[in-house]
């Protein structure tokens, strides 16, 4: 017997790398293909290989579909040599989904024998658009089809966090690289990946002890029945029968409770933060060094690196006596990253003069704080609370009344004199509507204590920002919407009732929430061999919903059509569908498709959302909706997601 493993290798060329890396990636891919040799296995089995390749940026080009390496290895390598640089962005999620489609379409029906190797630099990072649902959704889809994904870095210094998300699990990431300076690294990566795959087939044989051949044993007991075979393909729909409609069945039992959803993740930021640190003589050199370590540690704990210079501003002011202030901030000529800022903080030198806290706060206001965004700014003042208020004529509450959140941290000085709590409370603007906070510590070492850092971070992040999942509608003009429900025999009466319930939910939302600025009208029809209008265009939700319940032309500037379809239609080929889609698009009608169930014609569905043009992954992701069964139409916020995407168009 023969067991064939199927491979798709994805190669990303995002921003143009040196020619060395392009050549290295091609060499790695060809070396990988050369190592895929047939292997004999126990029990008269052979392990063979099929492989294909595609490369991508924000376009995806199929280098070669799955081919038998025993017959077409040289053709596949020649196709890889012809790969040319694309440039632009990195749509890894779209590439993985295209790889999944190739494996399912051209691979065998066996499970656990399909693999994807993604060679990429790990970009994009946070904030970059992922038009096909994101890396997480693509890898989850691969898991559902029992497809394993290996993540291979172009070079060892790539974005490992991103690569770990791409890989099926940590074993499929490891320290794989494709363009290292040493050939031995390539071989190690390839041998490890192939070894992991082969071990799945042979591991049961490796664990058996070796003994001398003995005599014939007694006849064994009858084996257990094998696993149930795969379900056959759905046949063509037969002609409708001439019998009468049967009675309604009994109501079924409630289904099992679903898993709880993921918790809402609220994040602390983006924030603008200013640190104002006392560098006077009474602090002492050792304590000042601890204060700098505290600032760097707090930056790491707040995870400010996820925001960047365009969203968050951060700076540090150290002060001592009159006109003795120094500021370092993100955005200075030599400080472009948080790493640069941390280094600049560590290089601050102890000033060792008097303590003019009021003057320092005024200086900070003029040179740093005024450049912050007030409603998201936090000011942290670190001092021993012993400002020279006799010679310093600027009050320590100079930051109050300006809408800032000010935190005062008072610490015992080197002479073990306690911080002046009254001054610390004045600094934190106790009477302001946006009340600040204060801490008084017994020594500077406590600044690095984990419990103190947790309490301080909690105070800083009290005004967390949580995501909004309401999915509001966003029509930009008067709009006519037609919803066509599939009422063919293959749908079934119960599923058609669920379709009507879902259509009611859409219509009610369009007509009650979508018409605040523009007039929205909704029409509903059903089709099988013929199409019938069940609810004419109207802007009264009660009228439209009533007509849907009874189901047995518009005026808007925008026209949208939602069709329930599984892509299967008797007597119609893909060219017929493409011609109709072109006519719909030329008529100015935007087409959306909702497909339910797993038995669908994927080619026809893609054509329906193509506008008659080359397939556009971003456009298709916003115009093609899929659900596993009809009951799931009514669960969660799916109807909100569909209605929002239709409103955005």
C-alpha positions in Angstrom: 0.0 0.0 0.0 1.1 3.6 -0.4 0.7 6.6 2.0 1.2 10.0 0.4 2.1 13.1 2.3 1.0 16.4 0.7 2.9 19.7 1.1 2.3 23.3 0.2 5.3 25.6 0.7 4.4 29.3 1.2 7.2 31.9 0.5 6.8 35.5 1.5 8.7 38.4 -0.1 7.3 41.5 1.6 9.7 44.4 1.3 12.6 43.9 -1.1 15.4 41.9 0.7 18.9 41.7 -0.6 19.4 39.4 -3.5 21.3 37.1 -1.1 18.1 36.4 0.8 16.0 35.9 -2.3 18.5 33.4 -3.6 18.8 31.7 -0.2 15.0 31.2 0.1 14.8 29.6 -3.4 17.8 27.4 -2.6 16.2 26.4 0.7 12.9 25.5 -1.0 14.7 23.4 -3.7 16.9 21.7 -1.2 13.7 20.9 0.8 12.1 19.3 -2.3 15.2 17.3 -3.0 15.1 15.8 0.5 11.5 14.5 0.0 12.5 11.0 -1.0 10.2 8.0 -1.0 10.7 5.7 2.0 9.7 2.1 2.5 7.8 1.4 5.7 6.9 -1.7 7.6 4.0 -3.9 6.6 4.7 -3.4 2.8 3.9 0.3 2.8 5.6 3.1 1.0 5.8 6.7 2.1 5.6 9.0 -1.0 5.4 12.8 -1.4 3.3 15.3 -3.3 4.4 18.9 -3.1 3.4 22.4 -4.5 4.5 26.0 -3.9 3.1 29.5 -3.9 4.6 32.8 -3.0 2.9 35.9 -1.8 3.0 39.5 -0.7 -0.4 41.2 -0.8 -0.8 39.2 -4.1 -0.7 35.4 -4.1 0.8 33.6 -7.0 0.5 29.8 -7.3 4.0 28.6 -8.4 2.8 25.0 -8.8 -0.2 23.0 -7.6 0.4 19.6 -5.9 2.5 17.3 -8.1 3.9 13.8 -7.6 7.6 14.4 -6.8 8.5 11.0 -8.3 7.4 12.3 -11.7 7.6 16.1 -11.7 10.3 17.0 -9.2 12.5 18.8 -11.8 9.4 20.8 -13.1 8.6 22.0 -9.6 12.2 23.1 -9.0 12.3 24.9 -12.3 9.0 26.8 -11.4 10.6 27.9 -8.1 13.7 29.2 -10.0 11.2 31.4 -12.0 9.9 33.1 -8.9 10.2 36.9 -9.1 9.9 39.5 -6.3 6.4 40.9 -5.7 6.9 43.6 -3.0 4.2 45.5 -1.2 2.5 44.0 2.0 2.3 40.6 3.7 -1.1 38.9 3.6 0.0 35.7 5.4 -3.6 34.9 6.4 -4.7 34.9 2.8 -1.7 32.8 1.7 -2.4 30.1 4.4 -6.1 29.9 3.4 -5.1 29.5 -0.3 -2.7 26.8 0.8 -5.5 25.0 2.7 -7.7 25.2 -0.4 -5.0 23.7 -2.6 -4.4 20.8 -0.1 -8.1 20.1 0.2 -8.8 20.4 -3.6 -5.8 18.3 -4.9 -4.8 16.2 -1.9 -6.0 12.8 -0.9 -9.0 12.1 1.4 -6.7 10.8 4.1 -6.4 12.9 7.3 -3.1 13.7 9.1 -1.0 13.7 5.9 -1.2 17.4 4.9 1.3 20.0 5.8 2.0 23.7 5.0 5.5 25.2 5.4 5.4 29.0 5.7 8.7 30.8 5.0 8.3 34.5 6.2 9.9 37.2 8.2 6.9 37.3 10.6 5.7 40.7 9.7 3.2 42.6 9.7 3.1 43.7 13.3 0.2 45.2 15.3 -2.0 47.6 13.4 -1.4 46.1 9.9 -4.5 45.1 8.0 -5.1 41.4 7.6 -7.8 41.2 4.9 -8.7 37.5 5.2 -9.6 37.4 8.9 -6.2 37.3 10.4 -3.4 34.7 11.2 -5.3 33.3 14.1 -8.4 32.5 12.0 -6.3 31.0 9.2 -4.4 28.7 11.5 -7.6 27.7 13.3 -9.1 26.7 9.9 -6.0 24.6 9.2 -6.4 22.8 12.5 -10.1 22.0 11.7 -8.9 20.3 8.5 -6.1 18.4 10.4 -3.5 20.4 8.4 -0.2 21.1 10.3 1.6 24.4 9.7 5.4 24.8 10.1 6.7 28.4 10.5 10.2 29.0 9.1 11.9 32.3 9.6 13.8 33.9 6.7 16.7 34.7 9.1 17.3 34.1 12.8 16.4 37.6 13.8 12.8 37.5 12.6 9.6 38.3 14.7 9.3 35.1 16.7 6.0 36.0 18.4 4.3 36.3 15.0 5.9 33.1 13.8 4.7 31.2 16.9 1.1 32.2 16.0 1.5 30.9 12.5 2.8 27.5 13.7 0.4 24.7 14.7 2.2 24.6 18.1 5.7 25.2 19.5 7.0 21.9 18.0 6.2 23.3 14.5 8.1 26.5 15.1 11.4 25.6 16.9 14.5 27.5 15.6 13.7 27.0 11.9 15.5 29.3 9.4 15.6 29.4 5.6 18.3 32.0 4.8 20.9 31.6 7.5 24.5 32.1 6.4 25.4 28.5 6.9 24.2 25.6 4.8 24.2 23.3 7.9 21.4 25.4 9.4 19.3 24.8 6.3 19.9 21.1 6.5 19.0 21.0 10.2 15.7 22.8 9.6 14.8 20.5 6.7 15.9 17.3 8.4 13.9 18.2 11.6 10.7 19.0 9.6 10.9 15.8 7.5 11.8 13.8 10.6 8.7 15.0 12.5 6.5 14.0 9.6 8.0 10.6 9.0 7.9 9.9 12.8 4.1 10.1 12.6 4.1 7.2 10.3 6.8 5.1 11.8 6.6 5.8 15.6 4.5 2.8 16.4 7.2 0.5 14.8 10.1 2.3 16.5 8.7 1.4 19.9 8.6 -2.4 19.4 11.3 -4.6 21.0 13.3 -6.8 18.6 13.3 -10.6 19.4 14.4 -13.7 17.7 11.8 -15.2 15.4 9.7 -17.7 17.3 7.3 -20.4 16.3 3.9 -19.8 15.0 1.6 -18.5 17.8 -2.0 -19.5 18.5 -4.8 -18.0 16.4 -5.7 -14.6 17.6 -9.1 -13.4 18.5 -11.3 -11.7 15.9 -10.5 -8.0 15.5 -12.8 -5.2 16.3 -14.8 -3.6 13.5 -12.9 -0.9 11.7 -13.8 2.8 11.7 -16.8 3.9 9.8 -15.9 4.9 6.2 -16.1 8.4 4.9 -19.4 9.7 3.9 -19.9 9.6 0.1 -20.5 12.7 -2.0 -24.0 14.2 -2.1 -25.9 13.1 -5.1 -27.9 15.2 -7.4 -31.3 16.3 -6.1 -34.1 14.0 -7.3 -37.4 15.2 -8.7 -40.0 16.2 -6.1 -42.3 13.4 -4.9 -46.1 13.5 -5.2 -46.9 12.6 -1.6 -48.7 14.7 0.9 -46.9 16.8 3.5 -46.3 14.9 6.7 -47.1 16.0 10.2 -44.8 18.2 12.2 -42.4 16.2 14.3 -41.9 16.7 18.1 -39.7 19.5 19.2 -36.2 18.4 19.7 -34.2 18.5 22.9 -32.0 21.6 23.6 -28.5 21.3 22.3 -25.4 21.3 24.6 -24.3 24.5 26.1 -21.6 26.2 24.1 -18.2 27.0 25.3 -17.8 30.5 27.0 -16.5 33.2 24.8 -13.1 34.8 25.3 -13.0 37.5 27.9 -13.1 41.1 26.7 -9.5 42.4 26.7 -9.2 45.9 27.9 -5.8 47.5 27.3 -4.0 50.2 29.3 -3.3 52.6 26.5 -2.4 54.3 24.4 -1.1 56.6 27.2 1.0 59.7 27.4 3.3 59.5 30.4 5.7 62.0 32.0 8.1 61.0 34.8 9.4 63.8 36.9 12.2 62.5 39.2 14.0 64.3 42.1 17.8 64.4 41.5 18.6 66.6 44.5 21.5 66.1 47.0 19.2 64.6 49.7 18.3 61.7 47.4 21.8 60.3 47.2 23.6 58.7 44.3 22.5 55.1 45.1 18.8 56.0 45.5 18.9 58.0 42.2 20.2 54.9 40.4 17.3 52.9 41.9 14.9 55.6 40.7 16.2 55.2 37.1 15.8 51.5 37.3 12.2 52.0 38.6 11.4 54.2 35.5 12.8 51.6 33.1 11.0 48.7 34.9 7.6 50.6 34.8 8.0 51.2 31.1 8.4 47.5 30.5 5.5 46.6 32.8 3.1 49.0 31.0 4.1 47.4 27.7 4.4 50.7 26.0 6.4 49.1 23.2 3.1 48.0 21.6 1.9 51.6 21.0 4.8 53.4 19.1 5.7 57.1 18.8 2.6 58.0 16.7 0.1 56.9 19.5 2.0 57.5 22.7 4.3 60.1 24.0 6.7 59.5 26.9 9.4 61.5 28.6 11.5 61.9 31.7 12.5 65.1 33.5 15.1 65.1 36.3 15.5 68.2 38.5 17.3 69.6 41.5 17.9 73.3 42.2 17.1 76.6 40.3 17.4 76.2 36.5 18.7 72.6 37.1 16.4 70.5 35.0 17.0 68.0 32.2 14.5 66.3 29.9 14.7 63.2 27.6 11.7 62.1 25.6 10.6 59.8 22.8 10.9 61.8 19.6 14.2 63.6 20.4 16.7 63.4 17.5 18.7 60.6 19.0 15.7 58.9 20.7 13.4 57.2 18.2 12.5 54.0 20.0 11.7 53.0 23.6 15.1 51.2 23.7 16.8 54.5 23.0 14.8 56.2 25.7 15.6 53.6 28.3 19.3 54.0 27.5 19.0 57.7 27.8 17.3 57.4 31.2 20.1 55.1 32.4 22.7 57.7 31.4 21.1 60.5 33.4 23.7 61.9 35.9 22.8 62.8 39.5 22.5 66.6 39.8 23.0 66.7 43.6 21.8 70.3 44.2 18.8 71.8 46.1 15.2 70.7 45.7 13.0 73.0 43.7 10.0 70.8 43.0 7.6 73.6 42.0 10.0 75.1 39.5 10.6 71.6 38.1 6.9 71.0 37.6 6.5 74.3 35.8 9.5 73.4 33.6 8.0 70.0 32.8 4.6 71.7 32.0 6.3 74.0 29.5 8.7 71.6 27.9 7.0 68.2 28.0 3.5 68.0 29.5 2.0 70.6 27.1 2.9 68.3 24.2 0.9 65.4 25.7 -2.8 64.6 25.0 -4.5 65.8 28.1 -7.3 63.2 28.4 -4.9 60.3 28.3 -1.9 61.7 30.1 -0.4 60.5 33.4 2.2 62.4 35.3 4.3 60.5 37.9 6.4 62.7 40.3 9.1 60.8 42.3 10.5 62.9 45.2 11.5 62.8 48.8 8.7 65.4 49.5 11.1 68.1 50.8 10.9 70.9 48.3 12.5 74.2 49.4 9.3 76.2 49.4 11.0 79.3 50.9 13.4 79.9 47.9 11.3 78.2 45.3 8.4 80.6 44.6 6.5 78.2 42.3 3.8 76.3 44.2 4.0 72.5 44.1 0.4 72.3 42.9 1.1 74.0 39.6 -0.2 71.0 37.6 -3.6 71.1 39.3 -6.7 72.3 37.5 -5.4 71.3 34.0 -7.2 68.0 33.5 -4.1 65.9 34.2 -3.9 62.7 36.2 -0.9 63.3 38.6 0.6 60.6 40.8 3.0 61.5 43.7 5.5 58.9 45.0 7.2 60.1 48.1 10.3 58.1 49.4 12.4 58.4 52.5 15.7 60.2 51.7 19.3 58.9 52.3 19.3 60.4 55.8 16.1 58.4 56.6 13.9 61.4 56.8 10.3 60.6 55.9 8.7 62.2 52.9 6.5 65.2 53.5 3.0 63.7 52.9 1.4 67.1 52.8 3.6 68.1 49.8 3.0 64.8 48.1 -0.8 65.2 48.4 -0.5 68.8 47.0 1.5 67.4 44.0 -1.2 64.8 43.2 -4.0 67.4 43.0 -6.3 65.8 45.6 -9.1 68.2 44.9 -9.2 67.9 41.1 -12.2 66.2 39.4 -9.7 63.8 37.7 -8.2 62.8 41.0 -4.6 61.6 41.1 -3.0 59.1 43.5 -0.1 59.0 46.0 2.3 56.5 47.6 4.7 57.0 50.4 7.5 54.4 50.7 10.1 53.7 53.5 13.0 53.3 51.1 13.9 53.5 47.4 14.4 49.7 47.2 10.6 49.3 47.5 10.2 51.1 44.1 11.2 47.8 42.5 9.0 45.6 44.7 6.5 43.6 42.7 3.5 44.4 44.9 4.2 48.2 44.7 4.6 48.0 40.9 1.3 46.1 40.6 -0.5 48.8 42.8 1.0 51.6 40.8 0.2 50.0 37.4 -3.4 49.5 38.6 -3.7 53.3 39.5 -2.2 54.3 36.1 -4.5 52.0 34.2 -7.7 52.8 36.0 -9.0 54.4 32.8 -8.7 51.3 30.6 -10.0 51.3 27.1 -12.2 48.3 26.2 -13.2 47.3 22.7 -16.6 48.1 21.4 -18.4 45.0 19.9 -21.7 46.6 19.0 -21.0 46.4 15.2 -22.8 49.6 14.3 -24.3 50.0 10.8 -22.5 52.5 8.6 -24.6 53.3 5.5 -23.3 56.3 3.5 -26.3 56.9 1.2 -30.0 55.9 0.6 -29.9 52.2 0.0 -32.2 49.4 -1.3 -31.5 45.9 0.0 -32.9 42.7 -1.5 -32.6 39.4 0.4 -33.2 36.3 -1.7 -33.8 33.1 0.4 -33.1 29.6 -1.1 -36.3 27.6 -0.8 -35.2 24.6 -2.9 -35.9 21.0 -1.7 -32.4 20.5 -0.6 -32.8 23.1 2.1 -35.7 21.5 3.9 -38.7 23.0 5.6 -37.1 23.4 9.0 -34.0 25.0 7.7 -36.1 27.4 5.5 -38.0 28.5 8.7 -34.6 29.2 10.3 -33.6 31.2 7.2 -36.8 33.3 7.5 -36.0 34.0 11.2 -32.5 35.1 10.3 -33.9 37.3 7.5 -36.3 39.0 9.9 -33.4 39.8 12.2 -31.5 41.4 9.3 -34.5 43.4 8.1 -35.4 44.7 11.5 -31.9 45.9 12.1 -31.5 47.5 8.7 -34.8 49.4 9.1 -34.5 50.4 12.8 -30.8 51.2 13.1 -29.8 51.9 9.5 -32.1 54.8 8.7 -30.9 57.5 11.2 -29.3 59.6 8.4 -30.4 57.8 5.2 -33.5 56.0 4.0 -33.1 52.3 3.9 -35.6 50.0 2.1 -35.7 46.2 2.3 -37.2 43.7 0.0 -37.3 39.9 0.4 -37.7 37.1 -2.1 -37.4 33.3 -2.3 -36.2 31.1 -5.2 -36.0 27.5 -6.3 -36.7 27.0 -10.0 -38.3 30.4 -10.1 -37.9 33.6 -8.1 -40.8 35.2 -6.2 -41.0 38.5 -4.3 -42.5 38.0 -0.8 -41.9 41.5 0.6 -41.7 44.6 -1.7 -39.3 47.3 -0.9 -40.4 49.3 2.2 -39.0 51.3 5.0 -41.5 50.2 7.6 -40.0 47.3 9.6 -43.4 46.0 10.8 -44.7 45.7 7.3 -41.5 44.0 5.9 -41.2 41.5 8.8 -44.9 40.7 8.5 -44.5 39.8 4.8 -41.5 37.6 5.6 -43.6 35.7 8.1 -46.2 35.0 5.3 -43.6 33.9 2.8 -44.8 31.0 0.7 -38.7 47.6 -6.6 -36.5 50.0 -4.8 -35.6 53.7 -4.9 -32.2 54.0 -3.1 -29.0 55.3 -4.7 -27.1 52.2 -3.5 -28.4 48.8 -4.4 -27.3 45.6 -2.5 -28.3 42.0 -3.0 -27.9 39.2 -0.4 -28.3 35.7 -1.8 -28.5 32.5 0.3 -26.7 29.9 -1.8 -24.5 26.8 -1.5 -23.1 27.4 -5.0 -24.7 24.3 -6.4 -27.2 24.6 -9.3 -28.5 22.1 -11.8 -27.7 22.7 -15.4 -25.6 25.8 -14.8 -21.8 25.9 -15.2 -19.3 28.4 -14.0 -19.3 30.5 -17.2 -23.1 31.0 -16.9 -22.7 32.2 -13.3 -19.8 34.5 -14.3 -21.9 36.1 -17.1 -24.8 36.8 -14.6 -22.4 38.2 -12.0 -21.0 40.6 -14.6 -24.5 41.8 -15.5 -25.4 42.3 -11.8 -22.2 44.3 -11.3 -22.7 46.4 -14.4 -26.2 47.3 -13.2 -24.6 48.8 -10.1 -25.8 46.1 -7.7 -23.4 45.0 -4.9 -23.7 41.2 -4.4 -23.3 39.4 -1.1 -23.5 35.6 -0.6 -24.4 33.6 2.5 -23.5 29.9 2.3 -24.6 27.3 4.9 -23.3 23.8 5.3 -20.1 22.1 4.3 -21.3 20.5 1.1 -20.8 23.5 -1.2 -19.4 24.3 -4.7 -16.5 26.4 -3.7 -15.7 27.4 -7.3 -19.2 28.7 -7.9 -19.2 30.6 -4.6 -15.9 32.3 -5.5 -17.3 33.3 -8.9 -20.5 34.8 -7.3 -18.4 37.3 -5.3 -15.8 38.0 -8.0 -17.8 40.8 -9.8 -16.7 38.9 -13.0 -13.1 40.0 -12.4 -9.9 38.3 -11.1 -10.4 36.9 -7.6 -9.9 39.5 -4.9 -9.3 38.1 -1.4 -10.1 41.3 0.4 -13.3 41.9 -1.5 -14.4 38.2 -1.2 -13.8 38.2 2.6 -16.2 41.1 3.0 -18.9 39.7 0.6 -18.9 35.9 1.3 -20.3 34.6 4.6 -20.2 31.0 5.7 -21.8 29.0 8.5 -21.7 25.3 9.3 -25.4 24.8 9.9 -28.7 26.8 9.8 -29.1 26.9 13.6 -25.8 28.8 13.9 -27.4 31.7 11.9 -29.4 32.6 15.0 -26.6 32.3 17.6 -24.3 35.1 18.9 -23.8 38.3 16.9 -23.5 36.7 13.5 -26.5 38.7 12.1 -24.8 41.9 13.4 -21.6 41.1 11.6 -23.4 40.3 8.3 -25.6 43.5 8.5 -22.5 45.7 9.3 -20.5 44.3 6.3 -23.5 44.9 4.0 -23.8 48.5 5.3 -20.1 49.1 4.7 -20.2 47.6 1.2 
